[in-house]
Amino acid sequence: MVSLVAEAGACSFEMVAADGTFIEAPSSTKNKTHARDPEMASGKKANTWHFGMKEHIVACTESGIIYGTVAAPANEHDITHLGDLLKGLEKMVFLDSGYIGCPKRAEIQAIPFKDVSWYIAAQPSAWKKELSISKNFGGELGQALVECVNVRRHLEHAKASVRCSIEWSFLWLKRIYGYAKVRYRGLAKNHSRAQTLFALYNCYRLRKWCAPPKLPC
């Protein structure tokens, strides 16, 4: 399906974004085996712990079409599965701060990119620290430092505005389709269900992408 969409021009590999999301699994042991699902694991995001799996996806930022998915336990970092998502046709890749340092990894360098640019979000603590330091200086030097930090904030906002298109797929997966929690035991069946829902989401995005523009009356 994705190849046909790419040939039609609705899915471009020029600008893509990748990210992952948690799919919660039951942490209770009140079952026949008196144990949790062995293929699930615990992962931490910010100060919250999640038990379950992760769905990693890569999508075109212009149309929102998803063309790659990978399932993994929740304790595996997003950066370890980026090489399984990219095809080598990408030109500009937008990622959040969890992927810092990914171009130096061996599995990424093994992908035969022709000409790729990485747009990875900086950690929020980085420019906040620079802003606090710039406030300690007075006069023209302090003002120049503040302006430099503001320019960096605008650049980060621009990168985030492109990357946020991938968050809509997670919204549809969890809130519209109601797949915030796993339905089966094991990764394979749950990943198959997620792929089906992502395919439905692609159909929805393709319908909006191919819809004729509304003409004024």
ChimeraX attribute file (.defattr): number of C-alpha atoms within 10 A of each C-alpha:
attribute: neighborCount
match mode: 1-to-1
recipient: residues
	/A:1	9
	/A:2	15
	/A:3	10
	/A:4	10
	/A:5	15
	/A:6	14
	/A:7	10
	/A:8	11
	/A:9	11
	/A:10	18
	/A:11	25
	/A:12	21
	/A:13	20
	/A:14	14
	/A:15	19
	/A:16	28
	/A:17	28
	/A:18	26
	/A:19	26
	/A:20	24
	/A:21	18
	/A:22	22
	/A:23	23
	/A:24	20
	/A:25	23
	/A:26	15
	/A:27	15
	/A:28	10
	/A:29	11
	/A:30	10
	/A:31	8
	/A:32	6
	/A:33	8
	/A:34	9
	/A:35	11
	/A:36	18
	/A:37	19
	/A:38	11
	/A:39	14
	/A:40	23
	/A:41	20
	/A:42	16
	/A:43	18
	/A:44	13
	/A:45	9
	/A:46	5
	/A:47	5
	/A:48	7
	/A:49	10
	/A:50	18
	/A:51	21
	/A:52	26
	/A:53	29
	/A:54	27
	/A:55	22
	/A:56	21
	/A:57	26
	/A:58	25
	/A:59	28
	/A:60	23
	/A:61	25
	/A:62	18
	/A:63	20
	/A:64	25
	/A:65	29
	/A:66	24
	/A:67	23
	/A:68	17
	/A:69	22
	/A:70	17
	/A:71	21
	/A:72	23
	/A:73	21
	/A:74	27
	/A:75	16
	/A:76	14
	/A:77	16
	/A:78	18
	/A:79	19
	/A:80	14
	/A:81	20
	/A:82	21
	/A:83	17
	/A:84	16
	/A:85	17
	/A:86	23
	/A:87	13
	/A:88	16
	/A:89	15
	/A:90	20
	/A:91	16
	/A:92	17
	/A:93	22
	/A:94	22
	/A:95	25
	/A:96	18
	/A:97	12
	/A:98	15
	/A:99	20
	/A:100	16
	/A:101	10
	/A:102	18
	/A:103	12
	/A:104	9
	/A:105	12
	/A:106	10
	/A:107	14
	/A:108	19
	/A:109	12
	/A:110	10
	/A:111	14
	/A:112	11
	/A:113	15
	/A:114	9
	/A:115	10
	/A:116	15
	/A:117	13
	/A:118	14
	/A:119	20
	/A:120	21
	/A:121	20
	/A:122	19
	/A:123	13
	/A:124	11
	/A:125	9
	/A:126	9
	/A:127	17
	/A:128	13
	/A:129	11
	/A:130	14
	/A:131	18
	/A:132	12
	/A:133	13
	/A:134	19
	/A:135	13
	/A:136	8
	/A:137	14
	/A:138	11
	/A:139	7
	/A:140	9
	/A:141	12
	/A:142	16
	/A:143	14
	/A:144	14
	/A:145	18
	/A:146	19
	/A:147	14
	/A:148	16
	/A:149	19
	/A:150	14
	/A:151	12
	/A:152	14
	/A:153	16
	/A:154	12
	/A:155	14
	/A:156	18
	/A:157	13
	/A:158	12
	/A:159	18
	/A:160	17
	/A:161	11
	/A:162	17
	/A:163	25
	/A:164	16
	/A:165	19
	/A:166	24
	/A:167	16
	/A:168	11
	/A:169	22
	/A:170	22
	/A:171	14
	/A:172	16
	/A:173	21
	/A:174	17
	/A:175	11
	/A:176	11
	/A:177	15
	/A:178	11
	/A:179	19
	/A:180	17
	/A:181	15
	/A:182	19
	/A:183	13
	/A:184	13
	/A:185	15
	/A:186	17
	/A:187	20
	/A:188	13
	/A:189	13
	/A:190	20
	/A:191	20
	/A:192	12
	/A:193	15
	/A:194	22
	/A:195	20
	/A:196	12
	/A:197	19
	/A:198	23
	/A:199	17
	/A:200	15
	/A:201	21
	/A:202	22
	/A:203	14
	/A:204	13
	/A:205	18
	/A:206	17
	/A:207	11
	/A:208	12
	/A:209	16
	/A:210	12
	/A:211	9
	/A:212	8
	/A:213	8
	/A:214	6
	/A:215	5
	/A:216	4
	/A:217	3
